[in-house]
Amino acid sequence: MSFFRKSFASLGIGAAKVDTVLKRDVLIPGEKLPVVIHVQGGATEQQIDNINVQLCCRYIDEVPVSRGDSEHRKEKRPQTCVLASWSLPESFVIGVNEEREFDVDFELPFNTPVTIGDAKVWLDTYLDIPLARDPKDTDTLTVRPEPLMDGVFTALENAGLRILQVECEAASGFDLPFVQEFEFVPVSGPYHGLWRELEVVAYRDCDGLQLWFELDRRLKGISGMLSGFLGRGELKRHCHISAQCTPTEAGQKVLDYLDQTT
């Protein structure tokens, strides 16, 4: 009987199970992510070589594709980025129906995507069991903006802008292989009728928040026509907000900056 139990366990039947429990429902980049990893023994004793936990997100990248001809094409495909990882420093044996728990604290990276629109962030937990199918648990996370970015979003919303689209796209020159882009449209307020859309890319570090703006104006009159001919309809601007600012100050600084530069 023991032989059959071990054989079934190697196929994942009656094997040990893993479940990761989040201690917080809403997460903020830059803060701790405390989790409890619960391991439940199966129908037979099993060696657990490791517990691997990965904090992941999805982004879009253009990758070369082949369709059986000589033409070189690129298509946008979803990619997975591992933002942070943790592994158990030692192996252990889990007995029949035995239960064990492990407390883990993740540092949620500053630039973890905010889960708006198509942005997805999740936690994958694996048990590494020799010569057996590795049990896995996946937990979807809810990530909200960190305080400075939240202040900026609040100020833009109060000025009559609404989020139209959010995407994580591949980009070079940053710690991560992507940036998160927020597209706003004015539906009321001082910018309604003046701008078509405002795109914002944010990058947070210990010193503060860096913001890049791409503004698509509504081209009007001679100046607008010249702007269009000269390719200046879309204006790119960069702004840095100190980590010492309050969220309210950060939002007001962005509005003042956009008013002065556009």
C-alpha angles and dihedrals in degrees: 000000000000090000092054092046090054091047092051091046090055087058092049095258111129090354128141116285132212129208125180116207120200116218092204129047097202122043132201123204112249093030132098122275107207116195137172117219111208118198118193119195119230136214093301138032112270137189113235108202095183148344112225122194123186129186105211142179137182128241136170123247134173108241131181114258132189125213097181097274135093096257118109112226135175127207132187109251132174115252131191122233122195104219097182138350141197133190134187110258094221141028125246142182120245114207129216108299089345117152125214132175132202124194114215131181117204123195103225104221117242093242098048104140119260107242099240124129113344094347111121129186123180145165120235118198122189134184111215104216118174116244092358141094107273114239114231138195125194124196123187114221132213111219123187128191119279114247099270093047090044089055090052092049091049092051093049091048092049088052090059101264123132130194110254102173140000124198138171107217133179115265136165129223097051134096090250124050092243145037130217114238124201119199117203130188125197112239097167141350132058097326097049108114092014102070131041094199144335121220119199129193117188133197121184128197137154092281095055144273125321118201131191118196129199111190123196108199128202101247110231135169126346095315091052092048092050089047089055094047092048093048094245098121089103113057122195118204135174127212132179123207118196120237087235092067121101117236090254091051090048092054094047092047091055093050091048090047094051092047092052098044103038 
